[in-house]
């Protein structure tokens, strides 16, 4: 007796054969295949790839939006305080006086002369003293509280 060798089948042929067997079993009333048929909804590789591309496009749009918000310069005070602006030597300086229990003053200046550049803290003590004098004369008009 010769051994039976089945003809090799592709995945699609096996899939179609199983579908036909389930359909026949349902027609014959042998089994209820509803849960299995829901799992066996066949999508072509192209449809699967298109769905994956849509998901990736949405993720890419979200990442671009996040990057856009990250790159925008913004200044946020962590504590409450008073904010003043002084112009000196064609530059804009910002004075923040915190009104919490520590009560300190921080001076900031624009890195470049446009409104979109980031703020840099003034660390030079001589510049700070000069800016405090300008602030006292221009903003406070030389009057003590």
C-alpha positions as CSV (number, residue, x, y, z in Angstrom):
1,X,0.0,0.0,0.0
2,X,1.3,3.4,-0.9
3,X,1.3,6.2,1.6
4,X,-1.2,9.0,0.9
5,X,0.6,12.3,0.3
6,X,-1.8,15.3,0.3
7,X,-1.2,18.1,-2.3
8,X,0.4,21.1,-0.7
9,X,-2.0,24.0,-0.3
10,X,-1.4,27.7,0.2
11,X,-2.7,29.5,3.2
12,X,-5.6,30.9,1.2
13,X,-6.7,27.5,0.0
14,X,-6.6,26.1,3.6
15,X,-8.6,29.2,4.8
16,X,-11.2,28.8,2.0
17,X,-11.5,25.1,2.8
18,X,-12.2,25.7,6.5
19,X,-14.7,28.4,5.7
20,X,-16.6,26.0,3.4
21,X,-16.5,23.3,6.1
22,X,-18.0,25.7,8.6
23,X,-20.6,26.9,6.2
24,X,-21.7,23.3,5.5
25,X,-21.8,22.4,9.2
26,X,-24.0,25.4,9.8
27,X,-26.3,24.4,6.9
28,X,-26.5,20.9,8.3
29,X,-27.3,22.2,11.8
30,X,-24.3,20.4,13.3
31,X,-22.9,23.4,15.1
32,X,-23.4,27.1,15.8
33,X,-20.4,28.7,14.2
34,X,-21.3,32.3,14.9
35,X,-18.5,33.0,17.4
36,X,-15.9,31.4,15.0
37,X,-17.1,33.4,12.0
38,X,-16.7,36.7,13.8
39,X,-13.1,35.8,14.4
40,X,-12.6,34.6,10.8
41,X,-13.5,37.9,9.0
42,X,-10.9,37.8,6.3
43,X,-9.1,41.0,5.4
44,X,-6.5,41.1,2.7
45,X,-3.0,42.1,3.6
46,X,-3.6,45.4,1.7
47,X,-6.5,46.3,4.0
48,X,-4.5,45.4,7.1
49,X,-1.6,47.5,5.9
50,X,-3.9,50.4,5.1
51,X,-5.4,50.3,8.6
52,X,-1.9,50.2,10.2
53,X,-0.9,53.2,8.1
54,X,-3.9,55.2,9.3
55,X,-3.0,54.4,12.9
56,X,0.6,55.4,12.3
57,X,-0.5,58.7,10.6
58,X,-2.6,59.6,13.6
59,X,0.3,59.0,15.9
60,X,2.6,61.0,13.7
61,X,0.1,63.9,13.7
62,X,0.0,63.8,17.5
63,X,3.8,63.7,17.7
64,X,4.1,66.7,15.4
65,X,1.5,68.6,17.5
66,X,3.5,67.8,20.7
67,X,6.8,69.0,19.1
68,X,5.1,72.2,18.0
69,X,4.0,73.0,21.5
70,X,7.4,72.1,22.9
71,X,9.3,74.4,20.6
72,X,7.2,77.4,21.3
73,X,8.9,79.7,23.8
74,X,6.9,80.4,26.9
75,X,7.6,81.8,30.3
76,X,5.7,80.6,33.3
77,X,6.1,81.9,36.8
78,X,6.0,79.2,39.4
79,X,5.0,81.6,42.1
80,X,3.0,84.7,42.1
81,X,4.8,88.0,41.5
82,X,5.0,91.3,39.8
83,X,6.2,91.7,36.3
84,X,7.9,94.8,34.7
85,X,9.6,95.6,31.4
86,X,12.7,97.8,31.0
87,X,14.3,98.7,27.7
88,X,18.1,99.3,27.7
89,X,20.7,99.3,25.0
90,X,18.2,98.1,22.3
91,X,17.3,95.1,24.4
92,X,14.2,94.2,26.3
93,X,14.6,93.1,30.0
94,X,11.9,91.6,32.2
95,X,11.9,91.9,35.9
96,X,10.0,89.4,38.0
97,X,9.6,90.2,41.7
98,X,8.2,87.2,43.5
99,X,5.8,88.1,46.3
100,X,6.0,84.8,48.3
101,X,7.8,84.4,51.6
102,X,11.3,84.5,49.9
103,X,10.6,87.8,48.0
104,X,13.5,87.8,45.5
105,X,13.9,89.5,42.1
106,X,15.0,87.8,38.8
107,X,15.9,89.7,35.6
108,X,15.5,88.1,32.2
109,X,16.4,89.2,28.7
110,X,15.6,88.1,25.2
111,X,18.3,86.0,23.6
112,X,17.7,87.8,20.3
113,X,15.9,91.0,19.5
114,X,12.7,89.3,18.3
115,X,9.7,88.3,20.3
116,X,10.1,84.6,19.5
117,X,13.5,84.0,21.0
118,X,13.8,82.4,24.4
119,X,14.5,84.2,27.6
120,X,17.9,84.1,29.3
121,X,18.4,84.9,33.0
122,X,20.7,87.9,33.7
123,X,23.4,86.6,36.0
124,X,25.9,89.6,35.8
125,X,25.6,91.5,39.0
126,X,26.7,94.8,37.5
127,X,24.0,94.5,34.8
128,X,21.4,93.7,37.5
129,X,22.4,96.8,39.5
130,X,22.1,98.9,36.4
131,X,18.7,97.4,35.5
132,X,17.5,97.9,39.0
133,X,18.4,101.6,38.8
134,X,16.6,102.0,35.4
135,X,13.6,100.2,36.8
136,X,13.5,102.4,39.9
137,X,13.7,105.6,37.8
138,X,11.4,104.5,34.9
139,X,8.8,102.4,36.6
140,X,8.8,103.6,40.2
141,X,9.6,107.2,39.1
142,X,12.2,107.4,41.9
143,X,9.7,106.9,44.7
144,X,10.0,104.4,47.6
145,X,7.0,102.4,48.8
